[in-house]
């Protein structure tokens, strides 16, 4: 409950209710226009990291928290975009994105739901 209250003050932009489940745009997915660019490839890592952190936030919120749909939609969108970039096609991201993907897919460091 304490975390949920803190989050309400810290991230006021999280949509509440059903409208959030249909729109993840409140936290837009980062798009890398050129995955072969070593600097732009970091945007793919950002998507993986965001998805992992959003899932961590979700794990700490009660089931009836009205922000859950928006957080879940954003986590799903970032997960999809981030995992799609984990390929061996471009060394610039391919040699390190896998480690971020492992943290995300195994939920490493995220406590099981506590609510």
C-alpha positions in Angstrom: 0.0 0.0 0.0 2.9 2.4 0.8 4.5 1.8 -2.6 1.1 2.3 -4.4 0.7 5.6 -2.6 4.2 6.7 -3.4 3.8 5.7 -7.1 0.6 7.8 -7.3 2.6 10.9 -6.4 5.7 10.1 -8.3 4.2 9.0 -11.7 1.0 11.0 -12.0 0.9 10.4 -15.8 -0.1 6.7 -15.5 -3.7 6.4 -16.8 -6.2 4.8 -14.6 -9.1 2.5 -15.4 -10.0 0.7 -18.6 -8.7 3.4 -21.0 -5.2 2.5 -20.0 -5.5 -1.1 -21.1 -6.1 0.0 -24.7 -3.4 2.6 -24.9 0.2 2.2 -24.0 1.1 5.5 -25.5 1.5 7.2 -22.1 5.0 5.6 -22.2 5.9 5.3 -25.8 8.1 2.5 -27.1 11.5 3.7 -28.3 12.0 3.1 -32.0 15.5 2.6 -33.3 15.6 3.8 -36.9 18.8 2.0 -37.6 19.6 -1.1 -35.5 23.1 -1.2 -37.0 24.0 2.1 -35.4 25.8 1.3 -32.1 24.3 4.3 -30.4 20.7 3.9 -31.6 20.8 0.2 -30.7 20.6 1.3 -27.1 17.0 2.2 -27.7 16.2 -1.5 -28.0 17.9 -2.0 -24.6 15.8 0.8 -23.2 12.6 -1.1 -24.3 13.8 -4.3 -22.6 14.7 -2.5 -19.4 11.5 -0.6 -19.3 9.4 -3.8 -19.8 11.3 -5.4 -16.9 10.9 -2.4 -14.6 7.2 -2.1 -15.4 6.7 -5.7 -14.6 8.5 -5.1 -11.3 6.1 -2.2 -10.6 3.1 -4.4 -11.4 4.3 -7.1 -9.0 4.2 -4.6 -6.1 0.7 -3.2 -6.8 -2.6 -4.7 -5.5 -4.7 -6.6 -8.0 -7.4 -3.9 -7.8 -5.1 -0.9 -8.5 -6.7 1.1 -11.3 -3.3 1.7 -12.9 -2.6 -1.9 -13.6 -4.2 -2.0 -17.1 -2.0 0.9 -18.3 1.1 -0.5 -16.7 0.4 -3.9 -18.2 -0.2 -2.5 -21.7 3.0 -0.5 -21.6 5.0 -3.5 -20.3 3.6 -5.7 -23.1 4.4 -3.1 -25.8 7.9 -2.6 -24.6 8.5 -6.4 -24.2 7.3 -7.0 -27.7 9.5 -4.3 -29.2 12.5 -5.2 -27.1 12.4 -8.9 -27.7 11.9 -8.4 -31.5 15.3 -6.6 -31.5 17.2 -9.6 -29.9 18.7 -11.1 -33.1 22.1 -11.9 -34.3 21.7 -9.7 -37.3 23.5 -6.7 -36.0 26.4 -7.0 -33.6 25.8 -3.5 -32.3 22.9 -4.7 -30.2 23.0 -8.4 -30.6 26.0 -9.0 -28.4 24.4 -7.5 -25.3 20.6 -7.3 -25.7 20.3 -11.0 -24.8 21.4 -10.3 -21.2 18.6 -7.7 -20.9 16.1 -10.1 -22.4 17.1 -12.8 -19.9 16.4 -10.5 -17.0 13.0 -9.6 -18.5 11.9 -13.2 -19.4 13.0 -14.7 -16.2 11.8 -11.8 -14.1 15.2 -11.8 -12.3 15.2 -9.6 -9.3 11.4 -9.2 -9.3 9.7 -10.6 -6.2 6.7 -12.8 -6.8 3.4 -11.0 -6.5 3.1 -9.9 -2.9 -0.6 -8.9 -2.9 
